[in-house]
Amino acid sequence: MSQHPDYDNMRVYKKKNITMLRSLAYAMTDLNGSAWGTLVSSYLMLFLTTFAELNAGLVGTMLFVLKLLDMLVCGTIGGVSDHLFSTRLDRRLGRRHTLFIVGAILTLICFPLLFTVQVGSYLWYFIVLFLLDTAQSFNNIAYETLATEMTDDANERVKLSSVRMFISAFGTFAVTRLPAILLSALGKDSAEDYTLSGIIFGIALCAGTLITYFTTWEFSPRYVAEFEQNTKTAEKKTVLYAFKEYGRVLKTKACRRTCTLYFVSYFAKDCFNTAFFFFVAFVLGLSQAMAQAASSLSIIGLIVIPIATYFMYRYGPKWLWTWAFSLMILVLVYYYRLLKSLPSFQYLHSMAKQKFKITNWSTYNKALKQRGALTIWLDESAIVAWAEKTTPERRGRPLHYADMAITTVLMMKHVFGLSLRALQGFVDAIFKLMVLPLRYPDYSLISKAAYGCRQCNA
């Protein structure tokens, strides 16, 4: 019996031809990256602030802290991954492929948990998001090194990257389109739609990672041992040594250019996706389903990627980058002009503080006092129209309150600067003082109904 196993004949180390089918299987893990990036930058904030009732500022701070922790986690996982051949199990599974298994399990468990409603529980969502970020780190560290270990041929790497971008565009489309379909089919903006989406995506992303695990390969332990022996240095590998190595890499011009392009492309894309979703949902006043449907237009990337691959072969990356960033700038200019044409934008600019000289101090003093006067009056038509009487256009539970009622209480909220719960107590007290037979909509209903209110979005 041989003391050393035959690594070259093991599936995880045995090299094969890079066919289109294997390229497609390799690219399946990129569903994780595209889906996770689109999720965080689009409707995760909306879910946490609307249904989990978390403060938007605190959610943003939580995501920022998680990114800082992710930097530490990535460095730790990368260092551990390079030394996973020390155990027999990891030599059999592969030091990169072991990370895929861990990432797939965490994704399957945590993705549905992220979209369960835990009202006001920052700790719950922080822990789940941290575990999902860690899962992404496991997948990405293994994935980014895999193409280099699978082949040395530049053309084969271009093939892998092209198919990978195709799958990435599909993942971005799917993660926005599926919730939009569920919202339209169920006829409501509810947390159950997001929970169901989380379950489906947890299963799909786990399956994609496992497909990559079973169809790709990496450097064998024997190859890695020989390489490290040839490049072995006398300097002790400490944390300080790792930082010195990072410094040496950043001295390379190509590395600095790559980091810059990564920052102004992927990071900028996440910022744009976040702004775009909220632009459609809140500035344009459209529904959540419409915002997700607009975001799902990324399916155009499925058409663009083969064209971009052709130009990559023909003209090289510099020509492609020039056109890509030029188009991005043109689109941003267009959105800025669109924003300026909106009535709400013009209204904000018309509210600029005016400067004038006060000549009648007595009248001005009375006006300042009058600002504190409280006069609220509801006519008979408003009282009659408070409840919704129209027949629902789609299946589902009929509405209890008319758009006019939602608009009225939201107007009071903005005028008096009240939270939703305080607003409910305020309006209930007014109805009691006025002896009106009206009921105030529950504060959670107001939060959800504001997105679909026709008069609010007009």
DRENMI-14443 format. One line per field, with one value per residue (C-alpha): residue number from 1; residue in one letter; x, y, z. Coordinates in steps of 0.02 Angstrom, whole numbers. Example, Ala and Ser with C-alpha at 12.3 -4.5 7.8 and 13.67 -1.06 7.14 Angstrom:
REM residues 2
lumgu	c(1 2)
voke	c(A S)
xx	c(615 684)
yy	c(-225 -53)
zz	c(390 357)
This chain:
REM residues 458
lumgu	c(1 2 3 4 5 6 7 8 9 10 11 12 13 14 15 16 17 18 19 20 21 22 23 24 25 26 27 28 29 30 31 32 33 34 35 36 37 38 39 40 41 42 43 44 45 46 47 48 49 50 51 52 53 54 55 56 57 58 59 60 61 62 63 64 65 66 67 68 69 70 71 72 73 74 75 76 77 78 79 80 81 82 83 84 85 86 87 88 89 90 91 92 93 94 95 96 97 98 99 100 101 102 103 104 105 106 107 108 109 110 111 112 113 114 115 116 117 118 119 120 121 122 123 124 125 126 127 128 129 130 131 132 133 134 135 136 137 138 139 140 141 142 143 144 145 146 147 148 149 150 151 152 153 154 155 156 157 158 159 160 161 162 163 164 165 166 167 168 169 170 171 172 173 174 175 176 177 178 179 180 181 182 183 184 185 186 187 188 189 190 191 192 193 194 195 196 197 198 199 200 201 202 203 204 205 206 207 208 209 210 211 212 213 214 215 216 217 218 219 220 221 222 223 224 225 226 227 228 229 230 231 232 233 234 235 236 237 238 239 240 241 242 243 244 245 246 247 248 249 250 251 252 253 254 255 256 257 258 259 260 261 262 263 264 265 266 267 268 269 270 271 272 273 274 275 276 277 278 279 280 281 282 283 284 285 286 287 288 289 290 291 292 293 294 295 296 297 298 299 300 301 302 303 304 305 306 307 308 309 310 311 312 313 314 315 316 317 318 319 320 321 322 323 324 325 326 327 328 329 330 331 332 333 334 335 336 337 338 339 340 341 342 343 344 345 346 347 348 349 350 351 352 353 354 355 356 357 358 359 360 361 362 363 364 365 366 367 368 369 370 371 372 373 374 375 376 377 378 379 380 381 382 383 384 385 386 387 388 389 390 391 392 393 394 395 396 397 398 399 400 401 402 403 404 405 406 407 408 409 410 411 412 413 414 415 416 417 418 419 420 421 422 423 424 425 426 427 428 429 430 431 432 433 434 435 436 437 438 439 440 441 442 443 444 445 446 447 448 449 450 451 452 453 454 455 456 457 458)
voke	c(M S Q H P D Y D N M R V Y K K K N I T M L R S L A Y A M T D L N G S A W G T L V S S Y L M L F L T T F A E L N A G L V G T M L F V L K L L D M L V C G T I G G V S D H L F S T R L D R R L G R R H T L F I V G A I L T L I C F P L L F T V Q V G S Y L W Y F I V L F L L D T A Q S F N N I A Y E T L A T E M T D D A N E R V K L S S V R M F I S A F G T F A V T R L P A I L L S A L G K D S A E D Y T L S G I I F G I A L C A G T L I T Y F T T W E F S P R Y V A E F E Q N T K T A E K K T V L Y A F K E Y G R V L K T K A C R R T C T L Y F V S Y F A K D C F N T A F F F F V A F V L G L S Q A M A Q A A S S L S I I G L I V I P I A T Y F M Y R Y G P K W L W T W A F S L M I L V L V Y Y Y R L L K S L P S F Q Y L H S M A K Q K F K I T N W S T Y N K A L K Q R G A L T I W L D E S A I V A W A E K T T P E R R G R P L H Y A D M A I T T V L M M K H V F G L S L R A L Q G F V D A I F K L M V L P L R Y P D Y S L I S K A A Y G C R Q C N A)
xx	c(0 73 111 72 -95 -97 -156 -149 -291 -404 -552 -514 -334 -352 -338 -464 -503 -593 -753 -902 -1000 -860 -846 -1031 -1015 -866 -966 -1112 -1029 -1035 -1223 -1173 -1072 -1195 -1349 -1273 -1208 -1374 -1470 -1370 -1370 -1555 -1701 -1617 -1622 -1806 -1848 -1756 -1829 -2007 -2043 -1910 -1938 -1752 -1682 -1606 -1455 -1417 -1439 -1314 -1192 -1217 -1175 -1021 -959 -989 -881 -740 -758 -762 -588 -521 -616 -551 -371 -395 -482 -351 -210 -298 -339 -155 -116 -266 -159 -96 -241 -285 -466 -418 -290 -430 -559 -439 -386 -495 -639 -655 -702 -841 -922 -921 -988 -1127 -1189 -1189 -1281 -1415 -1450 -1430 -1509 -1688 -1653 -1606 -1783 -1877 -1959 -1879 -1950 -1821 -1688 -1525 -1424 -1518 -1488 -1309 -1266 -1355 -1275 -1104 -1125 -1181 -1035 -921 -1001 -967 -786 -765 -837 -747 -573 -584 -666 -546 -394 -476 -458 -270 -253 -365 -268 -116 -188 -243 -380 -456 -458 -549 -677 -700 -717 -842 -957 -936 -995 -1144 -1197 -1166 -1285 -1416 -1396 -1419 -1576 -1646 -1621 -1722 -1850 -1909 -1971 -2055 -2149 -2201 -2261 -2363 -2436 -2486 -2550 -2471 -2309 -2280 -2135 -2191 -2138 -1962 -1954 -2006 -1875 -1743 -1785 -1777 -1613 -1535 -1566 -1516 -1353 -1303 -1335 -1232 -1083 -1092 -1097 -933 -862 -895 -837 -676 -499 -349 -162 -118 -31 127 131 104 240 366 321 338 504 573 511 549 624 721 606 480 299 215 77 211 279 104 88 260 203 47 158 271 120 48 212 169 87 -28 -90 -130 -224 -323 -371 -423 -531 -610 -651 -726 -824 -891 -900 -976 -1100 -1158 -1180 -1280 -1391 -1432 -1470 -1569 -1685 -1727 -1739 -1876 -1966 -1962 -1917 -2023 -2150 -2172 -2207 -2079 -2126 -2095 -1927 -1872 -1936 -1835 -1680 -1704 -1667 -1490 -1541 -1479 -1307 -1343 -1344 -1200 -1075 -1051 -1027 -903 -808 -790 -721 -607 -526 -519 -468 -409 -465 -415 -538 -676 -647 -650 -821 -889 -846 -902 -1074 -1083 -1049 -1181 -1311 -1273 -1291 -1459 -1522 -1466 -1566 -1715 -1702 -1698 -1859 -1957 -2080 -2015 -1837 -1897 -2003 -1854 -1754 -1899 -1899 -1730 -1726 -1777 -1692 -1798 -1802 -1935 -2028 -2186 -2125 -2298 -2371 -2214 -2225 -2407 -2360 -2226 -2355 -2479 -2355 -2394 -2582 -2662 -2815 -2871 -3037 -3113 -3263 -3407 -3341 -3174 -3261 -3371 -3222 -3111 -3148 -3111 -3271 -3207 -3198 -3019 -2945 -2843 -2864 -2828 -2900 -2994 -2924 -2998 -2939 -2947 -2793 -2859 -2847 -2668 -2622 -2701 -2610 -2443 -2465 -2487 -2332 -2224 -2300 -2276 -2120 -2193 -2143 -2273 -2319 -2330 -2433 -2560 -2583 -2592 -2729 -2828 -2828 -2891 -3032 -3080 -3082 -3184 -3302 -3279 -3325 -3161 -3019 -2835 -2745 -2617 -2441 -2373 -2512 -2465 -2283 -2332 -2476 -2372 -2280 -2437 -2540 -2591 -2614 -2447 -2357 -2444)
yy	c(0 169 290 443 448 473 655 671 546 624 719 880 886 804 932 926 1025 1191 1158 1275 1159 1159 1348 1361 1247 1348 1510 1449 1511 1688 1681 1708 1865 1949 1901 1952 2119 2161 2108 2217 2366 2361 2298 2232 2407 2423 2256 2297 2472 2428 2257 2237 2421 2458 2633 2666 2756 2613 2485 2581 2587 2401 2363 2474 2384 2217 2272 2314 2143 2064 2135 2044 1885 1880 1898 1760 1641 1672 1630 1475 1418 1417 1294 1177 1037 999 877 718 772 938 852 740 881 1016 1174 1285 1165 1144 1329 1299 1168 1284 1430 1327 1264 1439 1511 1376 1407 1596 1663 1617 1675 1848 1877 1820 1964 1997 2168 2285 2150 2227 2086 1951 2034 2079 1897 1829 1960 1923 1736 1772 1891 1753 1629 1749 1765 1576 1565 1716 1674 1499 1561 1703 1588 1444 1504 1525 1350 1271 1330 1430 1471 1654 1615 1483 1609 1734 1597 1566 1752 1780 1640 1699 1875 1800 1704 1858 1961 1824 1818 2007 1993 1846 1922 2075 1995 1853 1966 2078 1927 1871 2046 2059 1884 1898 2076 2148 2215 2091 2012 1838 1880 1918 1764 1652 1735 1703 1517 1500 1595 1501 1336 1400 1482 1330 1219 1335 1325 1136 1124 1222 1110 950 1011 1109 1068 1150 1130 965 959 893 1041 1166 1086 1094 1276 1330 1238 1333 1502 1475 1625 1637 1774 1714 1725 1836 1967 2099 1991 1981 2172 2187 2068 2174 2328 2243 2192 2369 2436 2348 2467 2333 2291 2473 2492 2334 2391 2561 2485 2367 2513 2626 2483 2358 2481 2615 2487 2445 2630 2657 2505 2568 2744 2681 2570 2710 2834 2729 2683 2851 2993 2932 2863 2693 2529 2405 2283 2418 2464 2282 2260 2413 2344 2178 2264 2205 2056 2164 2110 1936 2015 2135 2007 1906 2070 2132 1966 1987 2163 2102 1979 2106 2270 2226 2284 2468 2500 2408 2505 2671 2637 2561 2710 2834 2752 2754 2942 2975 2875 2969 3135 3077 3029 3197 3288 3175 3217 3403 3389 3313 3429 3375 3427 3597 3620 3593 3724 3846 3830 3915 4036 4210 4365 4520 4665 4663 4830 4785 4702 4693 4591 4483 4447 4392 4281 4194 4158 4094 3963 3867 3871 3702 3698 3533 3519 3374 3406 3283 3220 3173 3080 2984 2942 2884 2700 2612 2563 2516 2335 2265 2250 2095 1945 1968 2047 2210 2375 2452 2632 2745 2829 2993 2929 2870 3038 3136 3047 3050 3238 3256 3149 3264 3425 3379 3271 3118 2936 2811 2753 2931 2978 2843 2911 3090 3056 2944 3087 3210 3093 3073 3263 3292 3147 3069 2886 2856 2736 2769 2639 2539 2613 2457 2471 2653 2603 2473 2568 2724 2635 2589 2745 2822 2998 2989 2939 3067)
zz	c(0 -52 89 -19 -113 -300 -301 -490 -512 -379 -451 -360 -428 -599 -740 -883 -1040 -1015 -1113 -1121 -1005 -876 -891 -855 -703 -641 -658 -551 -392 -461 -428 -246 -278 -395 -294 -128 -194 -275 -120 0 -116 -159 -58 101 176 127 210 371 389 336 407 543 592 609 597 424 497 617 477 370 517 544 362 374 530 444 298 417 501 328 293 447 407 228 286 414 293 159 279 343 167 117 257 245 171 347 379 285 260 180 68 6 -15 -77 15 -97 -115 73 80 -47 65 217 114 37 207 284 133 138 324 340 180 232 411 349 285 438 531 701 744 819 839 779 857 759 590 635 674 519 406 481 447 268 241 306 186 43 100 100 -76 -149 -83 -156 -316 -358 -353 -445 -626 -605 -535 -666 -819 -875 -1047 -1064 -1191 -1077 -935 -1046 -1082 -896 -860 -1001 -945 -767 -813 -905 -749 -642 -749 -736 -546 -533 -638 -539 -367 -416 -530 -418 -275 -404 -474 -300 -252 -412 -397 -214 -237 -80 -9 132 225 169 -9 49 161 17 -93 41 47 -142 -158 -12 -100 -273 -216 -113 -266 -377 -259 -249 -440 -446 -309 -406 -578 -545 -488 -405 -372 -289 -118 -204 -325 -184 -76 -220 -258 -76 -62 -212 -149 35 127 288 354 482 421 549 537 503 362 285 287 205 69 39 25 -103 -207 -205 -273 -435 -559 -629 -454 -415 -579 -546 -370 -438 -574 -449 -334 -468 -550 -422 -277 -388 -455 -278 -239 -398 -368 -194 -253 -403 -301 -179 -322 -403 -240 -151 -270 -417 -293 -376 -286 -220 -359 -491 -413 -416 -594 -649 -561 -652 -818 -784 -892 -1036 -978 -1047 -1221 -1191 -1121 -1284 -1378 -1247 -1256 -1445 -1427 -1287 -1406 -1548 -1465 -1289 -1116 -1132 -1274 -1178 -1017 -1109 -1185 -1024 -913 -1046 -1052 -861 -856 -990 -892 -731 -822 -890 -716 -647 -782 -745 -560 -596 -698 -552 -464 -293 -339 -403 -247 -133 -228 -222 -31 -15 131 76 146 178 299 436 449 548 708 787 642 634 821 804 656 760 896 767 713 872 848 816 703 628 537 441 331 307 139 218 360 237 123 267 239 73 -19 -193 -250 -255 -430 -384 -272 -88 67 32 96 254 230 79 3 69 249 223 143 286 427 332 309 498 524 420 488 671 650 737 732 670 845 913 760 802 978 914 785 905 1031 900 849 1031 1062 902 947 775 741 649 680 646 539 635 624 535 406 374 346 215 135 104 -37 -132 -96 -262 -193 -99 -258 -367)
